[in-house]
Amino acid sequence: MGFEQLIIRSYEGQSDRTQVEDLERRCEVGPGERVFLFTDTMGDPICRIRNSPMYKMLVAELDKELVGVIQGSIKVVRVHMHPKDLARVGYILGLRVAPLHRRKGIGSSLVRRLEEWFIANDVDYAYMATEKDNEASVKLFVNKFGYIRFRTPAILVNPVNINRSFHISSNVQIVKLKREQAEFLYRKFMSSIEFFPHDIDNILENHLSLGTWVAFPRGESFGSDGGQVPSSWAMLSVWNSGELFKLRLGKAPLSCLIYTKSSRLIDKYFPCLKLPSLPDFFHPFGFYFMYGVHQEGPLSGKLVRSLCQFVHNMAKNKSKDCKVIVTEVGGKDTLLRHHIPHWKLLSCPEDLWCIKALKREERNSLQELTKTPPTRALFVDPREV
Ligand SMILES: CC(C)(COP(=O)(O)OP(=O)(O)OC[C@H]1O[C@@H](n2cnc3c(N)ncnc32)[C@H](O)[C@@H]1OP(=O)(O)O)[C@@H](O)C(=O)NCCC(=O)NCCS
């Protein structure tokens, strides 16, 4: 096959949609023995980047057949080692090459062209996230393109139990914030956190953002302008990812299947035991993503837990198909991880983020960034889930 026929071009919604969705269905991501989730983009393959300030999707075409795809988005975030503390970053996601056309350099061509688009748009750093045992992806980015392993956040997943609402302690008060209050608090308390997005206002204003809630001990007051905060408090926002795309279990290890079946049977016949059961993941389902989780003060762990229970009840009562609640926390953020309810069976303890400086002058600062221990928290942008 003549390699010259490979064309890399921008995605065109009308003509490429069906082929891209078909390609996604044919590509399993990550090692074979793991749980594998299909992403159903419901007729809009570009939906995962559509809410970012700038985005691009490229396709690879070989003899009129669509054989590869990649997506990228650009935004400004807090990066401590950058001289101005703010940097333009390009996020790479959704790299897929059709199984029959792998190891022919198509994945590399797509990454190269996306990096060129980043460079043309003045991006300082490109970064991507992958499962740490996805050998093909890690070798491509780290060995071939010089990306550096950077952070290992944990993805925490908690199933929604449609038979159970959590009782929230009467000592805890939960209040929904106005959008302006939420922005004020985020900028005041989280803006120094790694990868904090400069356009947090755009995220909070987006129709997928269901709101921001704070929890604090009942009896204490929370300044209406967010200026005065109690001695202990916690905050989080919720993003309705299920409105963008659905997930469906493609393949699961036997242990997971047995567990799903037996836990549902137990729940059906012995409901009084109140054992948590796994929902049906084999049909497309939506999920809520909790972002901007923040805690302050000695009692804040309990407050984070109450907020998570509140979000669980909201998903159970208000959403037709939200079956899991997901969040992502910095790898070293063991405190937060401890307070956020999650199932180990469904969660991923170490997602791998890799980063690369695209400008010569950023290379030294990047060495510093990867050498320094990760700060306690990491802001995971819901637009990049
Ligand atoms: C990862 C993927 C996109 C690579 O596409 P590709 O077109 O085969 O990649 P390339 O041919 O450009 O390979 C470039 C380099 O990546 C590495 N690589 C690619 N596939 C590999 C594999 N299966 N095992 C080990 N290394 C691999 C090699 O270093 C390779 O260089 P080489 O062929 O000179 O040894 C493809 O395997 C895929 O679609 N996988 C499923 C989806 C996925 O996991 N995407 C990544 C999510 S971040």
PDBQT file of the ligand as one rigid body, heavy atoms in Angstrom, charges set to zero:
ROOT
HETATM    1  C1  LIG A 401      -2.355   4.043  20.192  1.00  0.00    +0.000 C 
HETATM    2  C2  LIG A 401      -2.640   4.012  18.668  1.00  0.00    +0.000 C 
HETATM    3  C3  LIG A 401      -3.426   5.265  18.312  1.00  0.00    +0.000 C 
HETATM    4  C4  LIG A 401      -1.311   3.987  17.915  1.00  0.00    +0.000 C 
HETATM    5  O1  LIG A 401      -1.574   4.173  16.540  1.00  0.00    +0.000 OA
HETATM    6  P1  LIG A 401      -0.552   3.662  15.404  1.00  0.00    +0.000 P 
HETATM    7  O2  LIG A 401      -0.987   4.255  14.117  1.00  0.00    +0.000 OA
HETATM    8  O3  LIG A 401      -0.448   2.193  15.469  1.00  0.00    +0.000 OA
HETATM    9  O4  LIG A 401       0.798   4.322  15.897  1.00  0.00    +0.000 OA
HETATM   10  P2  LIG A 401       2.166   4.467  15.057  1.00  0.00    +0.000 P 
HETATM   11  O5  LIG A 401       2.192   3.458  13.965  1.00  0.00    +0.000 OA
HETATM   12  O6  LIG A 401       2.317   5.875  14.674  1.00  0.00    +0.000 OA
HETATM   13  O7  LIG A 401       3.215   4.062  16.171  1.00  0.00    +0.000 OA
HETATM   14  C5  LIG A 401       4.134   4.988  16.701  1.00  0.00    +0.000 C 
HETATM   15  C6  LIG A 401       4.894   4.361  17.839  1.00  0.00    +0.000 C 
HETATM   16  O8  LIG A 401       4.009   4.090  18.930  1.00  0.00    +0.000 OA
HETATM   17  C7  LIG A 401       4.446   2.881  19.590  1.00  0.00    +0.000 C 
HETATM   18  N1  LIG A 401       3.399   1.855  19.446  1.00  0.00    +0.000 N 
HETATM   19  C8  LIG A 401       2.289   1.917  18.693  1.00  0.00    +0.000 A 
HETATM   20  N2  LIG A 401       1.546   0.796  18.856  1.00  0.00    +0.000 NA
HETATM   21  C9  LIG A 401       2.202   0.030  19.749  1.00  0.00    +0.000 A 
HETATM   22  C10 LIG A 401       1.932  -1.224  20.342  1.00  0.00    +0.000 A 
HETATM   23  N3  LIG A 401       0.812  -1.918  20.044  1.00  0.00    +0.000 N 
HETATM   24  N4  LIG A 401       2.818  -1.701  21.236  1.00  0.00    +0.000 NA
HETATM   25  C11 LIG A 401       3.926  -1.021  21.555  1.00  0.00    +0.000 A 
HETATM   26  N5  LIG A 401       4.256   0.177  21.022  1.00  0.00    +0.000 NA
HETATM   27  C12 LIG A 401       3.390   0.706  20.132  1.00  0.00    +0.000 A 
HETATM   28  C13 LIG A 401       5.706   2.447  18.898  1.00  0.00    +0.000 C 
HETATM   29  O9  LIG A 401       6.779   3.090  19.570  1.00  0.00    +0.000 OA
HETATM   30  C14 LIG A 401       5.522   3.035  17.516  1.00  0.00    +0.000 C 
HETATM   31  O10 LIG A 401       6.717   3.240  16.845  1.00  0.00    +0.000 OA
HETATM   32  P3  LIG A 401       7.324   2.034  15.937  1.00  0.00    +0.000 P 
HETATM   33  O11 LIG A 401       6.208   1.475  15.127  1.00  0.00    +0.000 OA
HETATM   34  O12 LIG A 401       8.364   2.736  15.136  1.00  0.00    +0.000 OA
HETATM   35  O13 LIG A 401       7.862   1.045  16.910  1.00  0.00    +0.000 OA
HETATM   36  C15 LIG A 401      -3.468   2.744  18.287  1.00  0.00    +0.000 C 
HETATM   37  O14 LIG A 401      -2.812   1.619  18.811  1.00  0.00    +0.000 OA
HETATM   38  C16 LIG A 401      -4.907   2.759  18.785  1.00  0.00    +0.000 C 
HETATM   39  O15 LIG A 401      -5.806   3.285  18.121  1.00  0.00    +0.000 OA
HETATM   40  N6  LIG A 401      -5.146   2.149  19.969  1.00  0.00    +0.000 N 
HETATM   41  C17 LIG A 401      -6.503   2.085  20.534  1.00  0.00    +0.000 C 
HETATM   42  C18 LIG A 401      -6.943   3.432  21.039  1.00  0.00    +0.000 C 
HETATM   43  C19 LIG A 401      -5.980   4.011  22.069  1.00  0.00    +0.000 C 
HETATM   44  O16 LIG A 401      -5.511   3.321  22.975  1.00  0.00    +0.000 OA
HETATM   45  N7  LIG A 401      -5.723   5.318  21.943  1.00  0.00    +0.000 N 
HETATM   46  C20 LIG A 401      -4.856   6.055  22.818  1.00  0.00    +0.000 C 
HETATM   47  C21 LIG A 401      -5.656   6.753  23.851  1.00  0.00    +0.000 C 
HETATM   48  S1  LIG A 401      -4.696   8.029  24.577  1.00  0.00    +0.000 SA
ENDROOT
TORSDOF 0
